[in-house]
Each structure stands twice: as C-alpha cells, then as structure tokens.
Amino acid sequence: YSEKFSFITIAETNESPESSSLYQLTGYNSFYQNSMTGKRKGTGVAIYVLDHFNATVDGNFSHISNNLETLFVKISSEHSPITVGVLYRPPSGTVTEALSELSDILDKLRY
C-alpha cells in the first residue's frame, strides 16, 4: 500500500511502556498504557501514530482500572488539537462500572 494509516490502535497488548520498544513500526511513534498489575494476559492498550504528527499522551483521559483501560493521545494541529483514543473492557470487569467510567471520560472530553 502506498498510504499508511494515521493511527493504529491495539487492545490486549499484554505489554507495558517499558517493553514497547520491542514492537516498533517503521514510520510510527508508539504509546502504551501500563498493563493491569498482576495480569499477564488480557490487558494493555496502545496507539501508534504516524511520526509526522506531534502526539503526546493525554493523562487527563488515559485510565486503567479493573473495568476499563483507556489511552488517549492529543495531536497538535494548526487549527485545533485532535484527540485519539483506544479503550478495552476486560471481560473480568463489571459492565456497568466500565460504562460509568467511560461516561466520566467522555464528559471530560466534551469540555
């Protein structure tokens, strides 16, 4: 393909930021959320962003709990910033709690 995706999001990476250098994609910067402590599988989210974008992790919206794992990056733009995110709801978590946590995050994103 001659065109690349601007963003690639992945759930269940089972990796933490410390080992993210093992999985680099040429032309992309990678951002990993910490995995749940004590879990070795079914955890972790990541975002790959084309390296010509100026992206930083937005800690206001990135979140990890037993019910929901999220990672958001803010892309600088000459017009207005763009926020890109990935989320994962572990099946061992509670659906209603995950939805409540997601609702809180979405409320913050609106303002």
C-alpha positions as CSV (number, residue, x, y, z in Angstrom):
1,Y,0.0,0.0,0.0
2,S,1.2,3.5,-0.8
3,E,-0.9,5.1,2.0
4,K,-0.4,4.5,5.7
5,F,-3.0,4.7,8.5
6,S,-2.6,7.9,10.5
7,F,-3.4,6.0,13.7
8,I,-3.4,2.3,14.7
9,T,-4.9,1.3,18.0
10,I,-4.5,-2.1,19.7
11,A,-6.1,-3.7,22.7
12,E,-4.8,-6.6,24.7
13,T,-1.2,-5.8,24.0
14,N,-0.1,-7.6,27.3
15,E,2.8,-5.1,27.3
16,S,3.8,-2.1,29.3
17,P,5.6,1.1,28.1
18,E,8.9,-0.4,29.2
19,S,8.8,-3.1,26.6
20,S,7.1,-1.1,23.9
21,S,10.4,-0.7,22.0
22,L,10.2,-4.4,21.1
23,Y,7.2,-3.7,18.8
24,Q,8.1,-0.6,16.8
25,L,6.5,0.1,13.4
26,T,8.6,2.0,10.9
27,G,7.3,5.5,10.5
28,Y,5.2,5.4,13.7
29,N,5.6,6.6,17.3
30,S,4.2,4.2,19.8
31,F,2.3,5.0,23.0
32,Y,1.5,2.2,25.5
33,Q,-0.7,2.3,28.6
34,N,0.5,0.4,31.7
35,S,-1.0,-3.1,31.9
36,M,-3.0,-4.1,34.9
37,T,-0.7,-5.1,37.8
38,G,-0.7,-8.8,38.3
39,K,-2.3,-9.7,34.9
40,R,-0.2,-11.3,32.3
41,K,-2.8,-11.5,29.5
42,G,-6.0,-9.7,28.6
43,T,-4.6,-6.3,29.4
44,G,-2.9,-3.3,27.9
45,V,-3.7,-0.8,25.1
46,A,-1.5,1.0,22.6
47,I,-1.7,3.7,19.9
48,Y,0.7,4.0,17.0
49,V,0.7,7.5,15.4
50,L,2.4,8.4,12.1
51,D,5.7,10.1,13.1
52,H,5.0,13.3,11.2
53,F,2.2,14.1,13.7
54,N,3.1,15.8,17.0
55,A,1.4,13.5,19.5
56,T,1.6,13.4,23.3
57,V,-0.2,11.2,25.9
58,D,-3.2,12.9,27.4
59,G,-3.1,11.8,31.1
60,N,-6.4,13.5,31.8
61,F,-8.3,10.8,29.9
62,S,-5.9,7.8,30.0
63,H,-7.2,5.4,32.6
64,I,-6.7,1.9,34.0
65,S,-9.0,0.0,36.3
66,N,-10.4,-3.5,36.7
67,N,-13.3,-2.4,34.5
68,L,-11.8,-0.3,31.7
69,E,-8.4,0.5,30.2
70,T,-8.0,3.6,28.0
71,L,-5.2,5.5,26.4
72,F,-5.7,8.9,24.7
73,V,-3.2,11.0,22.7
74,K,-3.5,14.6,21.7
75,I,-2.4,15.5,18.2
76,S,-1.2,19.1,17.8
77,S,-2.7,20.9,14.8
78,E,-2.5,24.4,13.4
79,H,-6.3,24.6,13.6
80,S,-7.3,22.7,16.8
81,P,-5.9,19.7,18.6
82,I,-7.3,16.2,17.8
83,T,-7.8,13.6,20.5
84,V,-7.4,9.9,19.5
85,G,-8.1,7.1,21.9
86,V,-8.3,3.4,22.4
87,L,-10.3,1.5,25.0
88,Y,-10.6,-2.0,26.3
89,R,-13.1,-3.5,28.7
90,P,-11.7,-6.6,30.3
91,P,-14.3,-9.4,30.5
92,S,-13.5,-9.9,34.1
93,G,-14.7,-6.3,34.9
94,T,-18.2,-5.1,35.6
95,V,-20.0,-3.8,32.5
96,T,-22.0,-1.1,34.4
97,E,-18.9,0.1,36.1
98,A,-17.0,0.2,32.8
99,L,-19.8,2.2,31.2
100,S,-19.9,4.6,34.1
101,E,-16.1,5.2,33.9
102,L,-16.3,5.7,30.1
103,S,-19.2,8.2,30.6
104,D,-17.0,10.2,33.0
105,I,-14.1,10.2,30.5
106,L,-16.4,11.2,27.6
107,D,-17.9,14.0,29.8
108,K,-14.4,15.4,30.4
109,L,-13.6,15.1,26.6
110,R,-16.5,17.3,25.8
111,Y,-15.2,20.2,27.8
